[in-house]
Every structure is written in C-alpha cells, then in structure tokens.
Amino acid sequence: MKKRLLTFQILVLLLAMQVVASLPSLAQTAERRTSVGINTSVLQYKGDFGSEYWKFDSQQYAPGVALNQYLTRGLDLNLQLFYGQLSGPVTPTARFTTTLLNTNVAFKAKLANGWALKESFPVQPYLLAGGGWTFATRAAEPDSNRFEENHSYLDVMVGAGINLRLGRSVSLFVQSSQHMPMGANLDGSREERTPRWSDRFLQHTVGLTFNLGQLPDADEDGVPDAKDKCPNTSRDVEVDEHGCPLDDDEDGVPNYQDQCPDQAGTAATNGCPDSDNDGVDDTDDVCPEVPGKPELRGCPDTDNDGITDQEDKCPDTPTGADVDGTGCPLAPVPAPATVEDTDNDGVPNTLDRCPDHAGPAANQGCPEVNAATRRRLQEATKLIGFELNKATLLQASYPTLDTLARILTEYPDYSLSIAGHTDSRGPAAFNLRLSRERAAVAGAYLLSRGVAEIRVELRGYGAQHPLATNDTEAGRMQNRRVEFDLYLTGDPSAAQVKYGAEPTVAPVAPAKASKATPAKKGAAAKRPSVKAPAKKRPAGKPTTATPASNATSARKATPKTASPAPAKRK
C-alpha cells in the first residue's frame, strides 16, 4: 500500500512539472489575485503512545490541493485539503493506522510584503493560522485495546513555510504545520483523554502553486501595464519589451518618427545624423564636418556677410560692409539721403515687408523659406498624433511641435497656418468640431513654447477636403491629418489660399478625393468672433490688410471632448 501511494505522489509531481513548462510567466500580485496548488505531505503522530515528530524513518504520505487568494500585500487567504494515513507505534512491534480527510481555512501572513522584503523577492517566508475540520476513520484490530471509529473533529492549525519562485507564474512551497483536532482519538486508545487535544499530528508539505489570470494591458501593445514604461503607445507602433516605441539606432527618436532609423541622429533633424551639430542634417549639409548656418545649408560664414567661408575671397570683411558675390567689400557708393534700407537687402524700407530682416525683392524684402524647412513642415503632418476621437496630443508629437516652434523663431516675419482635417466617417458636425479642436490644441502647444498668439492661425475643415478616397483604410488614414504652412504675416493664411473659408456649419463629405481648391484671389473668410490684431509696421510702409478669418484662436479655443462620439476611430 505504501509503495502504491508513494508512486502516485511521484507521478503527481512529475505531472505538475510538465504543467509548469506550459504556463505563461506572470506573477501573482494585486492584479493576479488567485493561485491554485497541488502538494504532497508527510504526517507524523504525537499522542498517548508517544511522539514521532520530526522522525522521517516511518511516515505516511498524503496528497492535497490548495487555493490561495491575495487580500493585501501582507495577507492571503488559504484553503487546504488533503487525504492520507496517520500511523504511530502502539507497541515496539505494532503500529496503528488512521485514515484522515482534512480541510482548513487559514490566514497567511507574508513577510514579502514590500516592507520586510520586496514582493518580487524570490524567497518568500510566511506564517499560517486557521481552523477547519478533520474526519478520521479507523478499523478495529483484534487482540488490542484499539476500537473502530469514524468521527469528525474541529481542527486548529498553525504553521510556517517558505515560498520559492520558480518563475513569474509558478512557485515551489515547503511548509510545516501542526494540527490539533479537539478531543480527537486518532490512535484508538481507550484511556481518558487529557488534555482535549492530546492526539495531534505534524504535516510537512511540499508542492507547487500556479497563478491564474492575465495582467491588464491598456494600450494593447503586448506588454502588461505593470511593466509598461510607455503605457500610452499608439496601437500601430512597434514596441520593445518595456512597451516603448522601437528605436533601432538608439538616438532617442523612435523608429516611426525617425527619418533615418538606421543612423543615430538628433530630434532637431528628425533622427538623421548631424555630424557638426549645426541643426542641418548631413544629407542637406553642404559642409557636414564644420558647423554652419541653416540658411547657408550648413556652411560657416565667419564674417557674417552672407557668403560662405569656402566661397569668400575676403573672409575678414568688417561687419556691416557691403560685399560683392565673392565676399569682398564694394566701393562705397553714397546712398541717397532720402532712401532707407535698414537690413541692407537692396529693398528700401518703404517697399520692404520685412525691414529688419534681409530678403530678396521677389519676396518683398523678406527672407525666403528654404527647402529643408518646407520639407519639415510637410513631414510634421505625418508625425502629429492624437488620442482616439479626442483633441488630446500624444506625447510622441511634442518633439515635432518643438521643431515647429524653432522654425517660427528662425522666421520671425512669418505666421503659421494650422488646418485640421478628418475622414468622412461619423457625423459631419462632429468631424468639423474635432478638426477645429485638434488644430487648436496644436496651436496651444506652440503658444506654450513662446510663440506669439498673433502668429498662429487655426482652421478646421472636417472631411471637406480629402487627399485620398475615404473608401479604404489607407485613404482614410491620409485624410486624418493636421497641416502646417508658413505665410508672411499680414497675407491671407495658407489654409485660406489652399482651401478657402473655414466651414461655419457641418460640411458635407465629398463622394471622392479631390485636390485642395485655392480660394479666389482677394477672397477671405470673415472671423465670427475674435479678430487678429494687425501687425504694427514702420511709418510710411505700405500695409497689407489683415485677412478676415473664421479661424479659432489658439489661446481661447481650449479643446473639449468631442460629442457625439462616432463609432469609428479618427
């Protein structure tokens, strides 16, 4: 009988180890509160016929199961059940055997509670105290003072144990506990029982516990919230084991925003390398090894005469001196006393839209926006993201908006047009409002970076001007966008020129994609509420009327939650 019972216990443990290998590696914590266990025990008798406590030369085995429920960091509720035989000496040559069925409910006080030891500590001691019920059955034996008995007893149990973490879902535990069935006659003795629990037994247990459930993952990136260092990652972004967007070149710019994902760069150059750290990426930098000026395509100009050092035949020209195409001073020519040209760009102040910043006459004396800056404005449309159906910026959009703020600093005579667009799904009124609010929240971020409110012009067009068909997901993804365009302050806004007036009522989504239709020359939409103040200009300078606009102020248009909420994602 003993050999069959021992063989059964070994088979149970081997089966448990096979189950361990197939389970996911997730720990029992406050988020995964329940665990189940299987175990085997050795029972040791103490009573009227003596004590076999801590003697392992002759013992009985008892298989069992357990259920553990997390209550707090320091306390669990534990349910145990076992079935086995208790044996002890009656005479030097004879032993009694009693079959026991026991169940107990106990509180488990854990030392790995975050105070004494960390919850994740691999060795986790604990104490047990509880009570339950013991059913004992014993057959009478001839020629002895032991008699047949089938009886139930109230059981008091105390114990201690150690939990050893084998993985994040499986633990091995070793435990010893003393059971004191009240008034029990476990050995069959006919003697008067004093005290009421003179018959008792030790239970030495070894077993495995398995934690149940799955950890929550709010952003559905496959990394549980407890381990996710970037819990708000967009669903379509690839992440690493910490839940953060992949950054293959480890330059701090995630792959989905990195224009050069295989080469380390900087956020200012959209992840592309900038060997000389002058703010111009190496692909656009004519002088990639020497720091230079963005307006000179990354080449230096030591004497600040507008001619790069490599082309300057007179590199030490005094500041402010007029130079020719080779960087050498021109013969002084007295300027007419009545003509002022503050920025010395050849355009008189009376005709210069930007009298303090040099620019060509073809651009009314204002600096021209270079190709690299225009490309960054176009790329910004792809890199700005919002939460689902909300006008709430994703944190990943901040570096791009910081770049736009720096561009506005580089071009003080320009303003920025921000135009929001959506796809055609959902109510038209909601789409219009969402596009306005997304444009407004992007503008508000720029104001927080020191950009003047008068230089940010906001509009929302809803689904009125798609770039592609709304019949496919790829087309709808292109149509959900926020566009950024520079224009000279005082001119009609870029969005006004491209798309015309902002809708004042819910727009009707067109049946198919169409290109942006420029507004008629001179036509400008009227602002229904707040009028942008006209930019102050020098005396005698011709002024251009500030266009009327129904665009929302970035400061006053604080985005709210869109309502009603559409069924589809925007």
Steps between C-alpha positions, in 0.01 A plus 500: 500500500780743593683432174186566292434827688861618459492418127179703467665802668800487266271488196307804629821703540626402152166606350521832685848568363370437147218751560756757622684491168181580305375794710567869422750679725283746696514563877221496762459858617216735581409476129509116491344405830430127479727196493441125519739236624566128526712344772597193695548476877663282764287451816669439839309386812519618863266368772440241770743251345791742461630749241645460152540873437792573265566130443504411132591131516138385508237735362183512292442719191193713438419670165326835510381806315493868598338826393661833589331843475698828516348747751772761561874527454546336841204260525351211298206267562597133462276193455663153535368148455688170542426128532743249652589261778642572845701222663664464839647241739275307738762252616860456391377258233152631416369824346154651456382658173225765474373647174450879506310742277581858598403845376612832647452870435793709619636851481850523357718786631766574235840650576554584130255788539698800375612592853709212636580361154407607146192333353718379212763345733559138387493355856172585674452382862152493657303397812166317506217486753150365452247236571300234327368148520655153522319173425674190643418135426670199655422129491505300828787258542467167684686437822561869569350784696424692173144513368328602174419867472362740236489848643531870406697756700544875508860560397732785606806549277813719522807488280775669304644464154715638222384579147775469233427669167594277207369751245253783483202259503622195693630458855628209708398510865623307807282516812468342844183532707364344819139376510319472833158334451302580815416184702621274223586135559730443206692203644201299632613511861232426762667718761337821625606789272684777688533765369229518231755508219757251629487324158644727231720479193758692297450552127816562293397612151675566171311614189460733204270800456382646168374857462186565294381787281659751264660835575320811360645665189323835440678591174481141364869490405562158656683640804305492832435839660711405803809475274399755236723809523308662211134410581340731239674370186285506186375158389681501165844578651749216551631486857784334694474280809440811713202613289685799348524571126792329329806714445743285300776760483453603868503871424194586708277536192264199463500313171155619395619864522860438390576606142831311529410199722831322436724799579519679833395863481324772698139601559569837334588318175219239529742223598749559217872542576639850547876452529578866570195565723391809310134400466534398134493125437793356309290420191424874454826634646742623233765529774418199722829506694497870596222677696323755287177688448171338395434778248837422334424124491725428798810688382683755722512875437761641738457868405120478472488652152268234353780329306620160622861481612589256224377750238610817682814658353499759779408297813580783745270770360385738779148440625245700304720562197336462158662216306483364151437140397849398607466643852728798440399857593335714232628845427298729725215664312321774689137405540236762434419680821130437453529121455518275809582131484541379857584139416719592197325254275454745212129545570419847649316503828203661326461188285645241743245273672778387734719809556702337778577172323673479163325330211471518122281756325302214345379416851431867591826523694421208732715189555394205288407170667764247398420156357609310813255699714214444255573127508485498880163672489370233263641221720337651810160405356599131524657522847225674699265253673197522728309267730205311353211738418654771720692822460768374740858500370708183531829568679684371194381816317688738729843482328338587164312796648821617669663498156215716365552747785869525410408559134276791601791643699722475192238678285363784717320666206287193430187358657393135515174371355364187673216320321329190644336233282316171565373209295132473410393249764276624777266803514614798294447742790720287725771478233500878456524562872771234548712647218469851654590377849802299382633804316436708814684263735804492269494882495467516878813285536694747282380790716635313803840501327504878473345549156290820483127435466472738201737273306287185523190475277264203553233343282298179487353359180360167621480249214448767231845476333628139485835415346392146408190285479307435822402152377821337627682507834819618331313792345326591824836496682634759252187712545536514882767771527605839632682716242759769580596779255701821538381827347609862534321667790236730355436286190196273470570179690634197314187301589281782365691490171494118472149418622303822524286605793462277801153340516267659752250215487549124475664428163374227266770244427575479125441174318864462395842650568577836345795732508493809718328787317669840554280785600444771243759774515403764746219293653527445876261341747367718781591424860176452694637592843859609569685710244879464486672836569684654205879477515664835578710636209744788463370841399476553128494124430215374285281264697314192392158454651488217752260246347173435672489143624265269682796309643498426872746672736756255637478660845121518525398180324574248776410157356222303665392140466326456166126427510322304374771231486514320166515124472824493302849598600631845382 
